[in-house]
Amino acid sequence: MSANWKAAKEDLEWSLNLGDDVKGREELKAAFSKENAKYVGAAVDAFKQGQRDNHKISNLSRCAHEDDKRLYNMGRKIIGLKAL
């Protein structure tokens, strides 16, 4: 099964900006604020804190596995930082 990048972007936007009182939001922002894509694992862990839907967690994990730098840059753009 391949990653759904559109769904991952929507889920990250919800977790980072749109959702009310999302658990792990600050940790997620902190992980994407680092200057190295190796912190994508920390971002996935933070995403898991605020997400109860296992399908969304699995999709984000697949995206990280397929192209961790793309996922990392997607998260950075959502919070207003430039891509690495």
C-alpha positions in Angstrom: 0.0 0.0 0.0 1.4 3.4 -1.0 1.3 6.6 1.0 -1.5 9.1 0.4 0.3 12.4 0.4 -2.8 14.6 0.0 -4.3 13.0 3.1 -1.1 13.3 5.0 -1.0 17.1 4.2 -4.6 17.5 5.4 -4.0 15.6 8.6 -0.9 17.6 9.3 -2.7 20.9 8.7 -5.4 19.8 11.1 -2.9 18.7 13.7 -0.7 21.8 13.4 -3.3 24.6 12.8 -7.0 23.7 12.5 -7.9 21.2 15.2 -9.1 22.4 18.6 -6.9 21.5 21.6 -4.7 19.0 19.7 -2.6 16.9 22.0 1.1 17.0 20.9 0.7 20.1 18.8 3.6 21.9 20.4 5.8 18.8 20.2 4.9 18.5 16.5 5.8 22.1 15.8 9.0 21.8 17.7 10.0 18.7 15.7 9.3 20.4 12.3 11.2 23.5 13.5 14.5 21.6 13.7 17.0 22.2 10.8 17.3 18.6 9.9 14.9 16.1 8.3 16.3 13.3 10.6 13.8 14.6 13.2 10.9 13.3 11.1 10.6 10.4 13.6 10.0 12.8 16.4 7.3 14.5 14.3 5.6 11.2 13.7 5.7 10.4 17.4 4.2 13.8 18.2 1.5 13.3 15.6 0.5 10.0 17.3 -0.1 11.9 20.5 -3.0 13.9 19.0 -4.4 11.3 16.6 -6.6 8.4 17.5 -7.2 7.2 13.9 -4.8 4.4 13.2 -5.3 4.8 9.4 -4.0 8.4 9.6 -1.1 7.4 11.8 -0.2 4.5 9.4 -0.5 6.8 6.4 1.8 9.4 7.9 4.3 6.6 8.8 4.2 5.4 5.2 4.9 8.9 3.9 7.9 9.1 6.3 9.1 5.8 5.0 8.7 6.6 1.3 10.3 10.1 1.5 11.1 11.5 4.9 12.5 14.8 3.6 9.4 15.5 1.6 7.2 14.9 4.6 9.4 17.0 6.8 9.4 19.9 4.3 5.6 19.6 4.0 5.3 20.0 7.8 7.7 23.0 7.8 5.7 24.7 5.1 2.5 24.3 7.0 3.9 26.1 10.0 5.4 28.8 7.8 9.0 27.7 7.7 11.0 27.4 4.5 11.9 23.9 3.2 15.3 22.4 3.8 
